[in-house]
C-alpha cells in the first residue's frame, strides 16, 4: 500500500484499538485487542499497565504492517481518562496496577476532604469524587511504601494512559499531556489550564511527578524507530470523550453528543465560554493553539457495561446484540425498571452510595423483561443528563449526535429519540473517538482541515421521535421514582 494515512490509537477501558484513515476517511486498516479487567475487592477496578501498553503496541504493529510505517503522516492518541498510573522513570516499571476511572476505593479520602468541595468545583469544574485522578494518586502514595522518598529523587512519574503510552513510544523522551486530560485530574485550574498550587496541597500531590501540559494539537514527540521502524510524529492527543465531540464537529454551535461505551458520556460544547453547573462537570474540550474550548459533561458510569453484565454475569444473552431483538419483541416494559448503580451513580446524582436496583417484578417476569429494563436504563440516564444540560444552557440543543458500540442498537436509538423528543443522528463511523484523535492529528500535521471533517462525517441514520409524548414522559417519571429508591443505600 502506498497511500498516505493518519493512525489513531484508541486506549479504551476494555481494549485498545489502532485505526489507519486515508484522506477520504476510508479505514485502510484496523486492529483491536482486549485486556484483563481486575476486580480485587468490591468497588475496585484495576488494569495492568504493561497489558495496556502491549495490546496497544500489538494493534499498532498490525496496522503498520498493512499500511507501511513510512506512509503514516502522523499519529493521534485518545484514551480512557482519569485512569491513574505511576511508574519509575529509570526502570519503566509501574509501582502499582492502573486504578481505573470506575474505581471507588477513594470514597473515604473524598469524605475526609469534603470541606474543599466548593473550591474544587469552582477551580476545576469537577466534583470531589473517586472518579477523578487526584484521590487515586493520593491513595497510591499512601499505600505503596517508599514512594515519597523515590519522588524526592525524581524517579516517579504520573500519567493517565495517553501519557503512559507516549512515554513508552518515545522511549522515555516525552512525559507530556494536554488540557482535555489534565482537566480530569482535580489538579488543573480551568481558567489558566495550569496545575494549581492550592489543589496540589489539598491532595498532597508533588508537582514534579505530573506531566507537562501542551496544546491538544501539538507535536508531542516521535516514536522511537525501535518501536515503529521509522520515527512517526505523535501530533494530537485528546481524552476519549473530547475526541468524540471533536469528530462530531464540536467547535460548531449547538453540538451535543452521547458516546455509548462502557459508560455513557454526554458532552455539550460551550466553545470558549466557561459555564458552570451544580450537577454536571465543566471540562476543557481541547486547546488548539492558544484557544481553550470548554464543554459541559454528564458522566454515566454504567452504559454498555450493564449489557456486558447481562451477558457475562447473568448469562441471559450470548451476545450483546441479542438485546435489540429481545427489547423489540415486547410491547412495553411491564413496569420493570433497572438502575445500574453498581458503583454509585454519576451525573446528575453524584451519589457514590447508590446501589443497583431491579424493581417492579411480578411472578410473570422473565429474563426478557430484565434485558429490556437494562437496555432502557441507558436511555433514561442520557435523558437525566440532557435535562440538566438543557436547563443550564437554556435549551441550546436540537439534535443528539451519537457514537460508541451500543449506538448500533436500533431499538435503543429509537427509544432514546422518543424519550428526548429530539432527533438522534448516528454516523456511519461509530468509532468516533478514534476518528477524533485522527482528525486532530491530521489537522496538526496538515493532512486535513476542518472543512475535510465535515465531508468525513457521513450520516448512517437519523432516528426521529415516534412515541406519544405522554407515554414517554410516563416511562421517565417511573424511572426517576426507581432512582430515588436506589440512592444512599450503602
N, C-alpha and C positions, 0 to 999 in steps of 0.2 A: 504494500500500500504506500502511496506517495502523497496523498492529500494531507494538508496541514490540519491539526486538531488542537483543541484545548481539552485537558483532562481534569476532571473533578474527582476528588476523593471525599466521600461522604462517610464520616465516622458516626455511625448510628448507635443506638442503645443496645440492640441485639445483634448487630453485624455491621461489617464495613464493605463499602461498595466503591469501585472505580469505574468511571464512565468517560469515554472519549467522544467529544462532539465535533462534528465537522462544521464549517462556516454556515451551512444551510440549516443547522440544528439537528441534522440526522445523527443518530447514535451510531458511531463507527465500531465501537467495541465496549463491552462492559463485563464486569466480574464481581461476584459477591461471596463473602464468607461470613457465617455466623460465628459468634464466640460464646464462651461459657458465662452463664449467669450464676452468681454465688449468693446464697441467702443464709448466712451463718446463724442469724437469730431473727426472730420476728421483727419486721420493720427495717432490717439491714439488707442492703443490696450492694454487691461488690463486683468488680471486673478485675481480671489480671492484666495489668498494663502491657506486659510482654505479648499477651494474646491479642490485645488491641493493635499493637504495632505489627505483629507478624501477619495477622489477617489483612490489615491494610496494605502491607507491602506485597503480599501474595496477589491481592486483587490488582494492585498497580502493575506488578510484573506481568500478569496475564494480559492486561490491556496493552502494555508496551510491546509485547511480543506480536500482537495483532497490528498495531499502528506504526511501530518503529519509534524509538525514543527521539530520533532526530527530526521527526515530523511534529513533535509536540511544541507548540509555540509557547505555552505556559501551563501552569498547573494551579488550580484553586483548591482550597480545603474548606469544608464545612463540617460541623461537629456537634455531638451531643454536648450541651452546655452544662455548666455548674459541676460536672463530674470532676473530682479532685485527685490529682496525682502529685506526690512528692518523690523526688529521686536524688541520687547522689551524682553530682556533675563529674566526678572523677571516674566512677565505675559504670555509670549509666543505669544502675540498678534501682528500682523503686524501693522506698523504705517501707511501703505498705501497699496492699491492693488499692486500686482505684475505688473511691467511695462515690457511688453513682448518685445522680441528681434525685432519684426516687427515695434515697435512703433517709430514714427518720431517726437515726440514733442520737442526733444532737438536740432533741427536744428539751432535755434538761438544761443544756447550755443556753438555749433560747429563753427559757423561763428565768434563769439567773440574770440575763441581760435585758429583761423586759422594760426596765426604766429607760432604755435607749431607743425604744421603738419609734418615737416621733422623730428624733433627729435622723435615724436611719432612713425612714420613709422620705423625709424632706431632702436629704442629701443624695440618696441612691435611687429613689423611686421604688424600692423593693420593701418587702415585709421582712420582719425578723422571723425567719422560718428555716427549718433544716434543709429545705430545698436548695438554698444558695451556698456558695463555696466557703465563705469565711468560717462558719462554725465547723465545717468539715476539716479545714486546715487546723483550726484550734484543737479539734479532737485528736488528730494525728499527732500534733506536737505534744499533747498531754499524755498520750498513750503509747508512744514509741520512745523507748528510753534513749537518752543521749543526743537527741536531735538538736536541742538548743546549743550544745557545745559544737556540734558539727556545722550548725548555721553560722556561728561566730567565725569559724574557719573558712566560710564561703563555699562549703561543699554541697549544700542542699538547695534544690530548685523546686518551685511550684509551677504547675501548669494545668489547664484543662486540656482535653485530648488533642486539640489542634496544636497547642504549644509542645506537647509531648511528641507528637508525630513530626512536627517541624524540626525540633531539636535533633531527633534521630535521623531524619532525611538529610539534614545538613551536617551530620556527624558532630554535633555539639557547637556549631558556629552561630546558630540563631536561637536565642531564648527570647521569643517575641510573642505578642498577641495583638489584638486590635479592639476597638471600643465596644463592639457588639458583644463580645465575650467577656471583656473586662467589666462591663456594666452588670454582669450577673454574679459578681463575687461578693457584694456588700461592702466593697472596699473602694469603689470608684465614685467620685463626685460627678454627677450628671452634667453640671454646668461647665466644669473645667475639663472633663474627660481625663482627669488625672487621679491617681491614688490620693486619698485624703488622709493626712496625718492623724486626725481625730478618730477616724474609723479604724486605722491600723492599731491605735492604742486600745480601743474598745475590745478588739478581738485578739490582742496580743500577737499580731502577725508582723514579723520582721520585714521591712521593706525590701531587703536585699534578696529575698527568695522569689520575688514577684517578677514576671516577665516585663520587658519594656513594651510600651504601647505605641503602635504605629497606625496610620490611617488604614482603613479596610482594603483600599486599592493599592497598597504599597507593594514593592518588591521585597519579600521577606527573606530572601536568600535563594540559593541554588542547591539543588540536590547534589549530593556527593556522587562523583562518577562511579564509585564502587557500589553505589546503591542502584543507579539507573543507567549505567554505562556511559552516558553523556550528561553533562550538567543541564538541568531543566529549571528555568526560573519559577519560583513559587510566588505568584503575583496575584494575590487576592485571597482573603480569608473572611468568612462570616460564620457566626453561630447559625445552627441549622434553621431556626425559625425566621431569623432575619434574612437568611439566604432565600427561603421560600417566598418571603414578602418581596424581595428584590426581583425574583423571577416573575412575580405577578405584576411587575412594573409599579412597585410600591412607592416610587417617587411621584407618581401621579396622584391627584387629589381624589378622595373618596374611596380609596382602595382598602378593603379588609379581606383577610384570608384566614382560612382554617386548615391546619395540617392534621390529618388523622393518622397519627403514627402510634407508637407505644402509648404516649399521652396524646392529648389534643391541645393545640396551641392556636389561639385566635389573636391575630395582630392587626391593628388598625393604624395606618400611618398618620402621624400628626405633623410630618415634614420637619421644619426647623422650629416648631412651636413645642415648648416643654409643658405638657398637660399632666395634671395630677388627678388621681382617683383614689378614694379610700379603699376600694375593693379590687382594683386592677394594678398591675405592675406598670410603671413607666420605665421604658428601656431605651437604650440607644439602638437605633435601627442599623446605622452604619455611618462611617465617616469617609467621604470621598474628598480628597484634597484637604482643605481646612474646614469644609462644611459638615456639620453634625446634623444628622436626621434622627428624629425620635419616633417612638411608637407607643401605643398602649397595648398591653398584652394580658390576656387571660390564659393562665396555665392550668390545664386539667390533667391530673396525674394519671388517670386510668382511661385510656381510649381503646386502641386496638389490643392492648394488654388484657382487657376484660374478655375479649373474644378468644384470645390465646388461653386464658384461664378456663373457659368453657371446653376448649379443645384438649388441653394438656392435663388439667387437674380433674375436671369432672368427666371428660371423655364423652360429652354429649354430641360432639361433632368430630369428624375426622379431619376436615379441612375448614379453615376459616370461611372460605367462600360458600360453604353449605348454609351459613346463617341467612343468606339472602333468600333462598328458596323457602326456607322454613318460615321466615317472617312474612313473606309474600303469600303463603298458603293460609294465613289466618285473617279473619275478618276484622278483628280488633285485638287489643291486649288483654281483654277479660279482667281488667282492673289489677293486673300484676305489675309491680314495679321493682326495679333493682337499682340500688345506689352503690356504685363501685368504690366505696371509701375504704379500700384495703389498707391504705397508708395515710389515712386522713383525706380531707378534701382541700383542693386548691381553690382557684378563683371560682366564684366571688366570695366563698365562705371562709377560706383560710382557717380551717379547724383541724389541727393535727390529731385531735382526739375523736373525730368522727370515725365510724367503722361501717363496713359493708353491711347492707341490709336488703333482704328479699321479703316483700310484703304483698299481701292480697291473695295468698294461695288458698285454694279450696281443694276438696277431695278430687275434683275434676282435673286439677292442674297436672301437667306433664312436662317433660323436658322441653318440648317445643315452646311452651309458654315462657320458660326461663330463658331460652335462647332469644326470643323476641324481646323480652324485658331488658336483657343485656344490650342488645343492639340499639334499642330505643334510648338507653341511658347515654349513649354517645351524643345523640342529637339534643337531648334535654340539656346536657352540660354546655353545649355550644350556645343554646338559647340563653342559658343563665349568663354567660359572658356577654353575649350580644345585647342583652337587656341593659346591662351596666354600661357597656361601651356606648350604646346609643344615648343613654341619659347623660353621660359625661361629655360627649361630643355633639349633643343636640341633633341627633338623627341624621348624621352625615352620610351614612352608607345606604346604597340602594341595591347592591348585589354582593353576594358572598362568593369569593373565588376559593376553590378547594384543591387539595393535593394530599398525597400520602396514600398508603396501601388501602385503607378502609374506604376511601372515596370511590373505589372501583365498584362498591356495592350499590347498585342502582336503587334498591329499595330504601336503603339508608339515606341516600342523597335526596330522594323524593320526599321522604318523611322529614328531612331537615328543611327543605324548601317549604313544606306545609306548616311546620312549627314556626318558622321565622316569618312567614308571609313575604318571602323575598326570593328572587331567582338565585339558584346555585349554579355556578359556572365551573365546569370541570374541563381542564385542558387535556390534550392528547398525551402529553408527557406528564405523568403524575409523580415522578421522582423529581419534584420541583426543587428540593433542597440542593441536590447535585447540580441542577441546571443553574440555580442562582449563584453557586460557587464558580461554575464555569463562566457565567456571564461576567461577573465582576472581575474575574481573572482575565477574560478575553478583552474587556474594556481597558484594564490596566496595561495589557501588552499590545493594544492596538488592533486586536483581531476582530473585535466587534465594536459597534456604537450602540447607544440607547435605541436608535431607530431600528437597528437589527433585531433587538429584543422584541419589539412589537411584532415583527414578522415571525420570530421564532415561536412565540406563544400562540399555538393553534388550539382552538376550542374543539373539544370532543362532543360535549353535550351541555345544554342548559336545562335545568330542572325548574319548572315553574310551579307555583303553589296550586294545588288542586283541592285539598281538603277544606271542608267548611270551617271558617274561622272559629266559630263557637265550639266545634268539636276539638280542633287543635288546641284552643285555649283551655278546654276542659281536661285534656290529657296533661297539659303542662301544670295546671293547678294541682292535680293529684301527685305529680312528680314533686312539686315543692312541699307538699304535705309529707311525702315519704322522706325527703331530705331532712326535714325538721326533726323527724324521729331518729335519724342516724347521728345527729350532732352531739358532741360532748359525751360520747358513750364510754370511751376508755378512761 
